[in-house]
Amino acid sequence: MEQIRKRQLNKKATKQRILKRFQSRSAATYFVISLAILLVTMILSVSYGAAQINWTVIRESLMHFDVQNTQHLILYDLRFPRVLAAALIGAFLAISGVIMQGLTRNPLASPSIMGVSSGAGFMMALALAFFPHTSQFGLILWAFTGAGIGASMVFSVGLFSKRGLTPVKLALAGAAVSALLQSASTMLAMYFNVTRDISFWYAGNIAGIPASSVRLALIIAVIGFVSAGLLSRSLTLMSLGDEVAKGLGQRTGLVRVCGILIVLLLTGTAVSISGTIGFIGLIIPHITKKMIGMDYRWLIPFSAVIGAWLLVTADIAARMVNPPYETPVGALTALIGVPFFLFLARREGGGLI
């Protein structure tokens, strides 16, 4: 018993030393600065639109809401739900990307590339075609299931690959599965005459999201963020490799299952609310790792803030491109994400593309 206890203490001490090596002194500073920038950007998003609303009105609506004031009603019915939805969805997709890259140690892993978003979108198409009156919570369950199906289809390709899924093979498998699921969604939409609804989900849009959906997303955020935080230490150790993580007492199989469930929950919720918004889960993890390193205890919350900022900023830009009309925010994230993806694919593929 004494030897077992000493062995456990040695593992614990080794784990603490490794985690300390991953710590970044600048992580807290970057996090505070990025959080302040996010808050300023959210205020700008609330004030900008067809009706310009200044900071004084925003402050008054928060402190003394007046149901007779048109600007206050615009803020509470449209602007506040929109900016909160953008921030939450950006955070959901960024955290999903960080966890996926951490679990697979694949720099090209992200919800939009690995079939998670497309699978969720396909199940949304089924729900809209056969059960058009499904509640928002019901849509989240459909999207959750579809996200799992899409990811399973992509990873099953590895069973037919002699050398397993390399980063580029994974990207190609994800692209093929996504194209298949999107084609199936389009066929369903045309046959059941729900093309307009499906086009909204695949364009990716923040406008018009009801407050009830935002409240549900806030509940999911608490569950997902706390779960991801609890998993962060294990993800940091798993970045050293499965053998090292197992040697330090990590139950790698359980960590992977928990991580996948978190990804499916967050991505499914994001797709059910705003449609498929791509590349945030690919871009943000690389930016944050460059800034603060590989300590997932800081990487997860920092990525959430940067992801929220990116989507809130993209939403502002979507309103500025072609006023008074709005450009789908998914189109803007794709403009940034596609060149980034091609750069990564070329680098990881050793010049294959």
Salt bridges, closest charged atoms under 4 A:
GLU2 OE2 - ARG5 NH2 2.88
ASP242 OD1 - ARG105 NH1 3.50
ASP242 OD1 - ARG256 NH2 3.19
ASP295 OD1 - ARG297 NE 3.01
ASP315 OD1 - ARG82 NH2 2.86
ASP315 OD2 - ARG319 NH2 3.12
GLU326 OE1 - ARG82 NH2 2.70
GLU348 OE2 - ARG347 NE 3.33
